[in-house]
Structure formats: structure tokens, C-alpha cells
């Protein structure tokens, strides 16, 4: 087998689990080649080795990407690609005791969590409150007052969307709260 494709769903607050998953795959002889949304991983067969994977959430501003990537290269990190505003990096664990973290302290980690909240959670809540909720009410009302199959189908779709959004918001909210506690509220 030359390559392997896996599907795995993760959310923005599960990035540490994502790093661990990729590290374990490399340890088992599968090097990440590509990631395709909504969760398809393409791995190449490689020699099993200790390699750390790290993700950073879109820290570079427009026009600053080259300097951002150079900073990581200077510390031995290989840049792989960006997906959904996360930059993927990997680094072989060559020496015992070598620092395998991309963040120097918990404040840097907490700053990333704040960026995730501002750029992902707030827009997600706005879409939920301004689009999904009003359409749920409209479509549910139409399915009750009109006897059209299409109205019932649309109401069903928006009920499913509502449930998915609520579950996602709860999961991500708990994850952000956990990360803030883990890295220490400032």
C-alpha cells in the first residue's frame, strides 16, 4: 500500500487531539501528505519515526506569511500547508529533551484560543442567530400551515441544521472554556 486515506472529524477546539493523531500516524509509518475538508487525510507510507505535528491558527497577517514561515523554519519546523486557517507543521524529534512546542508559553497558547474564538466562534454564532434560527421558525410555521411536501422537507432540513449548530456550539464552547482553563485565564 503506497498511500492511505482516512476520514476523521475534528473541530477548531480539538487541535491538540489532531496533533496527537498525526504524530501517532507518523509513528506507525504514515506521513501526512494532504488534508482535504471536511476531514479526509491522505498519508504516504514512510519509515516509522518520532515526529511531532503542531498546528497554529492563522497568526500571520496579509503579506506577513513569508516571515511567519521563516520563523518556524529557523526553529526546525517543516511547513506543510494551511487548512481552514490552521497552519500545519512537523518536526522530527532528533534529540532527547529538544523542545517540540511551537508556543513559548501559555500566554501564546491562550492568544491562539482567543483568535479562534474571535474568528470562528463569533461568526458561527452570528450565522446561527441571524440565519438558522429565523429560517427554522419560518419553515416550521410554513410546514404547519401549508400542506406542501416541500415545506415539510425544508422544515426538517432546518431542524437538522438547528440540532447540528447547537451541538457544534456546545462542543466548541466547552472546548474553548477547557483550553482557557488549561492555559490559565489572564
N, C-alpha and C positions, 0 to 999 in steps of 0.2 A: 504494500500500500504506500503510494507516494505522498498523498495528502489526505487530510481528514476534515470533514465539515461537521460542526456541532452547532446546535441551537441552544441558546441559554438566554433567558430574560433577566435583566437586572435594571434597577432604577438608579437615578442620579445619586442617591444616598448610599448605594451599595458598592461604591467604587473600591473599598478595601477588600471586599469579598471577590470582586472582579480581579484585582491584582493577585490575590492568593490563587484563584482558579487558573490564571495564566501561568503563574510560577509553577504550580503543580503539573500543568500540561507540559511545560518545558522539561521539568524534572523527569517526566515519563517519556520524553523523546519526541515531543511535538512543539515546534516553534511557531508562534503566531506569525502568519503572513498578512492576513487581512481580516477586517471586521466589517460586516455589512448590516446596516439597520434592517430589521428590528432585533437582531440578536444572532446572526449567523457568523460563526468563527471559521476561518479557513486556516488550517495548520499544515506545515510541511514537516516531514519526518526529519529528525536530526539526532545527533548523539545526545543521550540524556546528560544534562549538566545542571548545576545550580545557577540559575539566572533569576534575577529579581525584575519584576514588572512593576511599573508605577504609572499612575495617571495624574494629570494635573488639569484643572478646569480653567481653560481659556484665560490665561493671565496676560498674554501679550495683546497689546492694543494694535490697531491698524498700523502697519508699517514697522512694527517692532518685532515681528516674528523671527527675523534672522538673528537679532541679538539674543532673543529669548532662547532659541535653539542652540546658539553658540554657548551660552551659559551652561546648558545641560551637557553639551559635548565636552566642555572643559572639565567637567566632573566625571566623565567617562560614560555618560548615558547615551544610548543609541535612540534617536528619534524614529518612531515607526510611522505614525500617521495621526490625523485628527479625525474623531468621530463625535458628532453631537457636542461640539465644544470641549471635548476631552482630548488632551494630547497624550498619546501612548509612548512610553519609554521602556527600555530594558537595558540591563547591565549585568554582565557576568560577575558572580561572586568569586573573585580571584583570590583574594587574600583574607585570611581569618581576621575577623574584627573590623573589616572595612565597612564604612558607613554606606548602607544600602537604602538610605532615605533620600528623597528629593527635597523634603522640607527640613529646615534647620531647627525649628522649634514648634511648639503647639500654637503659638500666635499665627504662624504662617498657615498651619492647617486650618485654624479657625477662620482665617481670612478667606480661604478657599470655600469653606462651608457657607460663609456669608455671600460669596459670589454666586454659588449655586442657588442659594435662596432667592437672591435678587433677580437673577437672570432666568431661572427656571420655575421656581415655585410661585412667584407673584404673577407671571403671565399665565401659568396654569390655572390659578385661582380666578383671574380675570375672565378667561375663556369659559370656565365653569359657570361663574355667576352671570356673565353677560350673554352667553350663547346657549349652553346646555340647559341651564335651569329654565329660562324663558321658553325655549322650544319644547322642553318636557311638558310644561304646563299647557302650552298651546296645542301640542299634538295629542295629549291625553284628553283635553277638553273636546277636541275635534273627533276623536275616536268614540267618545261617549255620545255626542250629539248627532253625529252622522254615521250612517251605516255603510261606509265605504271600507273595503278591504285595505286600500292604500293608507287610509287614516289609521287603521289599527296596526298595520305594519310599521308605519312611521312612529307611532306611539311606542311600540315595542322596541324599536331601534333606540329611541331616546331614553327609554327606561334602562336598557342595557348600558348605554353611554353614561347615564347618571350613576349607575352602580359602579362601573369601571372607574369613573372620575373620583367618586367618593373613596373607593378602596385605594386608588393611587395617591390621593391627597392624604389619607390617613397614614399609609405606609411611608410616604416621603416625609410627612410631618413628624412622625415618630423617629424616622432616621435622622432628620436634621437635629431634632432635640437630643438624640443619643450622641451624635457627633459633637454637638456643642458641649454636652456634659463631659464627654471623653477628652476633649481638648481644653476644657476649662473655660467657662464664661469669663469674659473680660469686664 
